[in-house]
């Protein structure tokens, strides 16, 4: 530092500037020199790298050819171990019947077809022909690819003559120069049974297929030429020709050598220089060699050197400056983005918590949760209000803290199966209170399972069903009332006069049972004696009789009763005990233990002749409207019966009087007969009219299956039929006369109000479909509502009528129809899927057979080695020779080479089966109607895998899926069915077009994000749809396929799924003879679905 300061003090400013400039120049020159030195080193490394790459590519190409030929030979070895090959060659054509031989040959051909047609593994794309020879050298079975002509791939005399190398060696690979076609490899594999040769398998591998395997090595950038050398001949992998070995190429060694460029070789480009690099190496495990050629790398020119220097220097300076300028700004931007993401995530979490609390508190009924100790740990506002406690006071309490002991035991008994893990869900009804103040609840509970499978608690929802229960009781009461009326009428009309007294007692019991009374009596008035007498009595078994205690009782003891009957009014006392002790009724009936009573008068044409009395001994009674109606009808029927009895008594008296005066009797008999006939006719007419009225009313009410509600201009209900009672659990007396909008109906009021307003404003019928409601059984159902206006005689508005038809079952049938169509599609694909699974299964089976034989050979080796090791003497030459013989017999080299490929083949087959099964599982279990966010690309992949056997033989598949495709809210099962139907239709259309030809069509499946939706396009090159049928293809049961090929449901279901269920669109374009294209658009906005 001191020396530097001294220089600055001694030098002038001008000299200091020159010194600084010199230092900068020196730095730049040093940098340029370093860059030049690095460029020269890099150029030398490039030359060395090009030389090494050439050597590596040559060895890699040789190994590629060797591995592919070995894979093909390995496949032949596996086929030779198969049961079909051995059975066919072992039995022989001479020992098998003609039909059996044809069947066995067909099975072998099918096996060859599976190997040649199936794609995926390398050896399957190499081999284009297979054949099988018997032990005499005759070809018995052969199979070529479908694109090959049928001139006989294995009939060439060039390699089927007895002197052919494949007949001399047990296993070999050799080249055949077929003059009529390009050269090809032939692979021979002997077939042995019990260590005896019974035949030979042959495979043809064209040179062009080898060339396709070298495509990765022979790339344009490296400019490589690979030529196979067989003895003194060259076989070009690109040209597929066989020519003699040129003189300059004979001196090529396994190391790169500079030779003159052989321009006469057809594969050498014209732009190569006069010199090139060449090397020749042996192809492993074969008798062939590989000759590789490449141009000599050109040296780096001076202009390129200086350009590289300048670009490197300037780029270095700019990059350093740019890095310093942008580093701080980039760090600040990243920090800001991370802070924004954390803030948004926190806001979303708080919003989800608030939404859950709002949803939980808005649940209908009492929603709660208990831990595994039975303590409340969560409850909505309705639950807290029911118990009269705050949320904090309710937390931690059990049923024993909130209910009486008996009710707590009942609730705990219902929760015990959930806590003990016996059931996952429980539903029970609970009753609170007694008498008219009782309430009914239904408790639905579900257990909450922990990660370890233990029960952590239960979640419950308690709903009050008191109104539903009372509606059911009222419906039963109404039915009992109607039944009672019919039985009373039949009881009096059908009985003879002699049995009338017994009929009265039976009727009294019927009425008392309906009204739930303990005693029913019939009293007669005697106005001359001013008394009343009990003539008929019905009572319960536990009620004492009072018939002997109320005979000729003075009417003055109960003046209020007589006065009410004279005024033609009922006399009723709901509570006798509430009357004063000195009251007349209390003195007469109180001593009889009566709690409540009612007396209904009986009138003939002149005055009241008696009354019907009903008494309750066990409890006080309030009279309902239906009970009063029944008593009035009973009184009328009993009056008519008494009049009938009176007429009969008078008739008998007249007959007795006739004994005294015949003429007078005859006249009186005629008069009385006429009077009796008139009375009977009136009685019969009245009974018939009443019975017919009841039947007509019941017929009208029960004949209408749809809900019928009539509302007048004041919005008051005037009609409520039985279908409405069954649907909503409300009977007619509860609704008629009340305001329609005040009724407690559990349906979608918004749609109902809109329908009524639209009907009244247009004075036309308005129909609303799919109106949701909860029926009397508590099940969610759907209605088809029709609102029609009502007009009076002056054509003025008089109200409206609502008709509702339950369409729940129709919707269910529609869902079943969709499921049937899905099962039909799966059924059509079942055979193809079975074939897809059968092929890899055969590979695994053959490999297992091979491993079993290898294990047998290795066991022989192990036994031999174990015996030698057990001997006490050292290894003698004889023992060593014995071990060599065993090794030669089991061909250990072959086993070491074959075992890894065998395990790889087994894994490949199992992976293929697993992919098919997984696709089927995804297709089968996504039949849930629940909508969720779904990846459309995954659904299309599953549909293509499942339908692969339908299109792979007639069409090629072209996929263009957008990688970042938006997920949509949809029903995966329904969309999978739509995609499967459209793809199968495309395959069938192409199959119809290419049938009996060697051509194949194309199925194109693409996806992309569009504005507000996701687009799926499925196009084919099939026969198309005629123009006059294009407007019908979405009609149900319309199909253009032959009988048995299609049912006409697929596209109809697809249209319903896309348009109605997902609010999307499905369009199609078709040109006859060219093909069809289906475009499906599904909205990405979940609120539109």
MOKA-V874181 format. One record per residue. OMEGA is omega in degrees with one decimal (NA if undefined). Layout:
OMEGA + OMEGA
This chain:
-178.8 + 179.3 + 179.8 + 177.6 + 179.0 + 178.8 + -179.5 + -179.7 + -175.6 + -176.8 + 176.4 + 178.3 + -179.6 + -179.8 + 178.1 + 178.4 + 178.1 + 179.7 + 177.7 + 179.3 + 179.0 + 178.9 + 178.9 + 179.4 + 179.8 + 178.6 + -179.8 + -179.9 + 178.1 + 178.8 + -179.2 + 178.7 + 179.0 + 179.4 + 178.3 + 178.2 + 179.6 + 178.7 + 179.3 + 177.8 + 179.7 + 178.3 + 179.0 + 176.5 + 177.9 + 178.1 + 179.2 + 179.5 + 178.2 + 177.7 + 179.8 + 178.8 + 178.5 + 178.6 + -178.9 + -179.3 + 179.8 + 178.6 + 179.3 + 177.7 + 178.9 + 178.3 + 177.8 + 178.6 + -178.0 + -177.5 + 179.6 + 175.7 + 178.8 + 177.3 + 178.0 + 178.7 + 178.4 + 177.4 + 178.0 + 179.9 + 178.0 + 178.2 + -179.1 + 178.9 + -177.9 + -177.0 + -177.9 + -179.4 + -176.6 + 179.1 + -177.7 + -177.5 + -178.1 + -179.8 + 175.5 + -178.7 + -175.1 + -174.2 + -177.6 + 178.0 + -175.3 + -179.8 + 178.8 + 179.9 + 179.0 + 179.4 + 179.0 + 178.2 + 177.1 + 178.3 + 178.7 + 178.4 + 177.3 + 177.7 + 176.7 + -179.1 + 178.5 + -179.5 + -175.3 + -173.7 + -176.2 + 179.7 + 173.5 + -178.1 + -175.3 + -176.1 + 178.6 + 178.5 + 178.7 + -174.2 + 175.8 + 177.1 + 178.4 + 177.4 + -179.5 + 177.8 + 173.9 + -175.8 + 178.3 + 178.2 + 180.0 + 177.4 + -176.7 + 178.4 + 175.1 + -179.2 + 177.1 + -179.0 + -176.0 + -179.6 + -179.4 + 174.8 + -174.3 + -178.3 + 178.4 + -174.6 + -173.0 + 179.4 + 179.8 + -179.0 + -176.6 + -177.3 + 176.1 + 177.8 + -178.2 + 179.9 + -178.9 + -178.4 + -178.8 + 177.3 + -174.7 + -177.3 + -178.2 + 178.4 + -176.3 + 173.7 + -177.7 + -179.0 + 178.1 + 178.0 + 179.6 + -176.2 + -177.2 + -178.7 + 179.3 + 177.4 + -179.6 + 173.8 + 172.8 + 179.8 + -177.9 + 179.9 + 179.6 + 175.2 + -175.8 + 175.4 + -176.8 + 178.2 + 175.2 + -178.6 + -178.9 + 179.4 + -177.3 + 171.6 + -178.7 + 177.2 + 179.2 + 178.6 + -179.4 + 176.6 + -179.9 + 178.3 + 175.0 + -179.6 + 178.1 + 178.5 + 179.6 + -176.4 + 179.5 + -179.7 + -176.6 + 178.5 + -173.5 + -175.6 + -177.4 + 176.8 + 178.4 + 172.4 + -179.9 + -177.5 + 177.5 + -178.2 + 176.5 + -176.3 + -176.5 + -178.6 + 177.4 + 174.5 + -178.9 + 179.7 + -179.8 + -175.8 + -178.6 + 179.3 + 179.7 + -177.9 + 177.6 + -179.3 + -179.0 + -175.0 + -179.8 + -175.8 + -178.4 + -177.4 + -178.5 + -176.5 + 177.7 + 175.9 + -179.0 + -177.6 + 177.0 + 179.9 + 174.1 + -179.4 + -179.8 + -178.7 + 179.3 + 176.5 + -170.3 + -174.6 + -176.3 + 177.9 + -176.9 + -175.8 + 177.1 + 178.3 + -176.4 + -178.9 + 177.4 + 176.4 + 178.9 + 173.7 + -177.6 + 179.2 + 178.3 + 174.0 + -174.4 + 174.2 + 176.4 + 176.7 + -176.3 + 176.1 + 178.4 + 178.0 + -178.1 + 179.6 + 175.9 + 178.5 + 178.3 + -179.8 + 178.4 + 178.1 + -179.1 + -179.7 + -176.1 + 179.6 + 178.6 + -179.8 + -178.3 + 177.3 + 179.0 + 178.5 + -177.6 + -179.1 + -178.8 + -178.3 + -178.2 + -179.7 + 179.6 + -178.8 + -178.5 + -179.1 + 178.9 + 179.9 + -179.5 + -179.6 + -179.8 + -177.2 + -172.6 + -174.6 + -177.2 + -179.9 + -179.3 + 179.3 + 179.1 + 179.7 + 179.8 + 179.2 + 179.8 + -180.0 + 179.6 + 178.3 + 178.2 + 179.5 + 178.0 + 179.5 + 179.3 + 179.0 + 179.5 + 178.2 + 179.3 + -179.8 + 179.2 + 179.1 + 178.7 + 179.3 + 178.9 + 179.4 + 179.8 + -179.8 + 178.1 + 179.8 + -177.9 + -179.0 + -179.3 + 178.5 + 177.1 + 179.7 + -176.3 + 177.9 + -176.4 + 175.3 + 177.5 + 174.1 + -176.7 + 174.8 + -179.5 + -178.5 + 178.1 + 176.9 + 177.8 + 179.7 + 176.5 + -175.3 + 179.1 + 178.9 + 178.9 + 179.6 + 179.5 + -179.6 + -179.2 + -179.2 + 172.4 + -178.3 + -179.3 + 179.8 + -178.2 + -176.9 + 177.5 + 179.5 + 179.1 + 177.8 + 178.7 + 179.7 + -170.6 + -174.6 + 171.9 + -173.8 + -177.6 + 179.3 + 178.0 + 177.5 + 179.1 + 179.3 + -179.9 + 177.3 + 177.9 + -178.5 + -174.4 + 179.2 + 179.2 + -179.6 + -179.9 + 176.4 + -179.7 + -179.9 + 178.1 + -178.4 + -178.8 + 175.5 + -177.6 + 175.5 + -177.7 + 177.5 + 177.8 + 178.2 + -179.1 + 175.2 + -178.2 + -179.6 + -178.8 + 178.2 + -178.7 + 178.8 + 172.4 + -177.9 + 175.4 + -174.2 + 179.4 + 179.5 + 177.4 + -175.7 + 176.1 + -179.7 + 179.5 + 178.4 + 179.9 + -179.5 + 179.9 + -179.8 + 178.7 + 174.9 + -176.6 + 175.0 + -177.7 + -178.0 + 177.5 + -178.7 + -177.2 + -178.3 + 179.0 + 179.2 + -179.7 + 176.3 + 177.5 + 178.6 + 179.4 + 178.0 + 178.2 + 179.1 + 179.4 + 178.5 + 177.9 + 178.4 + 179.0 + 178.8 + -179.9 + 179.4 + 180.0 + -179.1 + 177.4 + -179.7 + 179.8 + -177.2 + -177.5 + -174.7 + -172.6 + -176.1 + 173.1 + -178.0 + -178.9 + -179.6 + -175.5 + -179.2 + 177.9 + 177.5 + 178.8 + 179.4 + 177.6 + 178.0 + 177.1 + 178.4 + 179.9 + -179.6 + 179.9 + 178.9 + 179.7 + -177.7 + 179.5 + 178.9 + -178.0 + -176.9 + 174.5 + -173.9 + 173.3 + -177.9 + 175.3 + 175.9 + 170.0 + -173.9 + 177.9 + -179.7 + -177.7 + 178.2 + 172.5 + -176.4 + 178.1 + -177.4 + -179.2 + -178.3 + 169.0 + -178.9 + 175.3 + -178.7 + -177.4 + -177.0 + 180.0 + -180.0 + 177.9 + -174.8 + -179.3 + -175.0 + -177.8 + 175.1 + 179.4 + 178.8 + 179.7 + 178.5 + 179.8 + 178.7 + -179.0 + -175.9 + -179.6 + 179.6 + -177.3 + -179.8 + 179.4 + -179.0 + 176.6 + 176.5 + 179.1 + 178.5 + 175.3 + 177.3 + -177.2 + 177.4 + -179.2 + -177.4 + 178.4 + -178.2 + -179.0 + 179.3 + 174.7 + -176.4 + -178.8 + 178.2 + -178.6 + -178.1 + 178.8 + -179.3 + -176.2 + -172.1 + 179.1 + -180.0 + 176.9 + 178.4 + -177.2 + 176.8 + 180.0 + 179.3 + 175.2 + -179.8 + -177.7 + -175.5 + 176.1 + -174.4 + 166.3 + -177.8 + -175.0 + -172.5 + 179.1 + -178.6 + 178.6 + 178.3 + 175.8 + -179.7 + 178.5 + -176.7 + 175.7 + -177.1 + -171.7 + -175.9 + 175.5 + -169.8 + 170.8 + -170.9 + 177.4 + -178.0 + -179.5 + 178.4 + 177.9 + 177.7 + -179.8 + 179.1 + 179.3 + 179.0 + 178.8 + 179.1 + 179.4 + -179.8 + 179.6 + 176.6 + 179.0 + 178.7 + 178.5 + 175.8 + 177.1 + 178.4 + 178.6 + 179.6 + 178.5 + 179.0 + 178.1 + 177.9 + 177.9 + 177.7 + 178.7 + 178.3 + 177.5 + 178.9 + -179.3 + 177.5 + -179.6 + -178.9 + -173.9 + -177.4 + 179.4 + 179.0 + -177.2 + 179.4 + -179.2 + 178.7 + 179.4 + 179.3 + -178.3 + 177.6 + 178.2 + 178.4 + 179.9 + 178.4 + 179.2 + 179.7 + 178.6 + 179.5 + 177.3 + -179.9 + 179.0 + 179.2 + -179.9 + 179.5 + 179.7 + -179.4 + 179.6 + 178.5 + 179.0 + 178.2 + 179.1 + -179.8 + 179.4 + -179.8 + 178.9 + -179.8 + -179.2 + -176.9 + -174.9 + -177.5 + -179.2 + -179.8 + -179.2 + 175.5 + 179.4 + 178.8 + 177.3 + -178.5 + -179.2 + -176.2 + 178.0 + -179.9 + 175.6 + -177.4 + 178.4 + -178.7 + -177.7 + -171.6 + -176.1 + 177.9 + 176.7 + 177.5 + 179.7 + -175.9 + -172.8 + 179.4 + 177.9 + -179.6 + -174.6 + 180.0 + -179.3 + -174.1 + -177.1 + -179.6 + -179.8 + 178.4 + -174.3 + -175.6 + 177.2 + -179.0 + -179.6 + 179.9 + -178.5 + 174.3 + -176.4 + -176.2 + -178.9 + 180.0 + -178.8 + 179.6 + 178.8 + -179.8 + -179.7 + -179.8 + 180.0 + 179.0 + -177.8 + -179.0 + -178.9 + -176.1 + 176.5 + 177.7 + 179.7 + -177.4 + 177.4 + -178.2 + 173.9 + 175.7 + -176.6 + 175.2 + 177.4 + -176.3 + -175.8 + 178.6 + 179.3 + -179.4 + 175.5 + -176.7 + -177.8 + 178.9 + 166.4 + -174.4 + 173.3 + 179.7 + -177.9 + -179.3 + 174.4 + 178.5 + 178.3 + -177.8 + 179.1 + 178.9 + 173.6 + -176.2 + -179.0 + 179.8 + -178.3 + 178.9 + 176.9 + 174.3 + -179.8 + 178.1 + 179.7 + -179.2 + -179.4 + -178.3 + 178.3 + 177.8 + 177.8 + 178.3 + 176.9 + 177.6 + 178.6 + 177.3 + 177.2 + 179.1 + 178.3 + 177.8 + 178.3 + 178.1 + 177.3 + 179.2 + 178.6 + 178.9 + 177.9 + -178.1 + -172.2 + -177.9 + 179.0 + 179.2 + 178.2 + 178.5 + 179.4 + 179.4 + -174.9 + -176.4 + 177.2 + 176.7 + 178.0 + 178.4 + -179.4 + 179.9 + 179.8 + 179.4 + 177.9 + 177.4 + 179.2 + 179.9 + 178.9 + 179.8 + 177.4 + 178.5 + 178.6 + 179.5 + -179.8 + 176.7 + 176.8 + 179.3 + -177.6 + 179.2 + 179.6 + -179.0 + -179.7 + 178.3 + 178.8 + -179.2 + -178.5 + 179.2 + -176.2 + -178.8 + 177.8 + -177.0 + 177.2 + 176.2 + 179.5 + 178.8 + 178.2 + 179.1 + 178.0 + 178.8 + 177.8 + 179.4 + 179.1 + 178.8 + 178.7 + -177.1 + -176.5 + 177.8 + -175.1 + 178.9 + 178.3 + -178.9 + 179.4 + 179.7 + -173.3 + -172.7 + 180.0 + 179.6 + 179.3 + 177.7 + 178.0 + 179.7 + 178.1 + 179.0 + 179.3 + 179.0 + -179.5 + 177.6 + 179.0 + 179.0 + -178.3 + 179.9 + 179.6 + -178.2 + 178.4 + 178.1 + 178.6 + 178.4 + 179.4 + 179.2 + -174.0 + -172.4 + 172.4 + 171.8 + -177.8 + -179.6 + -178.6 + 179.6 + 179.1 + 179.0 + -170.1 + 174.3 + -177.6 + -180.0 + 179.7 + 177.7 + 179.5 + 178.5 + 179.1 + -179.2 + 179.6 + 178.6 + -177.0 + -176.6 + -173.6 + -177.3 + 179.2 + -173.3 + -170.1 + -179.7 + -175.0 + -174.1 + 170.7 + -177.0 + 176.8 + -179.0 + 176.4 + -177.3 + 174.3 + -172.4 + -178.1 + 180.0 + -179.6 + 172.4 + -178.0 + 174.2 + -174.3 + 173.5 + -174.3 + -178.5 + -179.5 + -179.5 + 176.5 + 178.1 + 179.5 + -178.5 + -179.4 + -180.0 + -177.7 + -179.9 + 179.2 + 177.3 + 178.1 + 178.5 + 179.9 + 179.2 + 178.6 + 179.5 + 178.7 + -178.2 + -173.9 + -179.6 + 179.9 + 174.1 + 177.3 + -177.5 + 173.2 + 178.1 + -178.5 + 171.5 + -177.3 + 179.7 + -177.7 + 176.2 + 175.6 + 175.3 + 175.8 + -177.5 + 177.6 + -177.9 + 173.4 + -178.5 + 175.4 + 180.0 + 177.4 + -175.8 + 177.9 + 178.7 + -176.7 + -173.2 + -177.9 + -179.1 + 177.7 + -175.1 + -177.8 + 178.4 + -172.6 + 179.6 + -178.6 + -169.1 + 178.6 + 177.0 + 179.5 + 178.1 + 172.8 + -179.1 + 175.6 + -179.1 + 178.9 + -179.4 + -178.5 + -179.7 + -179.8 + -177.6 + 179.5 + -179.1 + -170.2 + -176.5 + 176.2 + 177.2 + 178.0 + 179.0 + 179.8 + -179.0 + -174.8 + -171.2 + -172.3 + -175.4 + -176.2 + 176.2 + -179.5 + 179.4 + 174.7 + -177.9 + 176.6 + 174.3 + -177.6 + 173.8 + -178.7 + 179.7 + -178.2 + 179.0 + -178.0 + 178.9 + 178.1 + 178.6 + -178.4 + 177.7 + 179.9 + -178.3 + 175.1 + 177.9 + -175.6 + -178.5 + 178.7 + -174.5 + NA
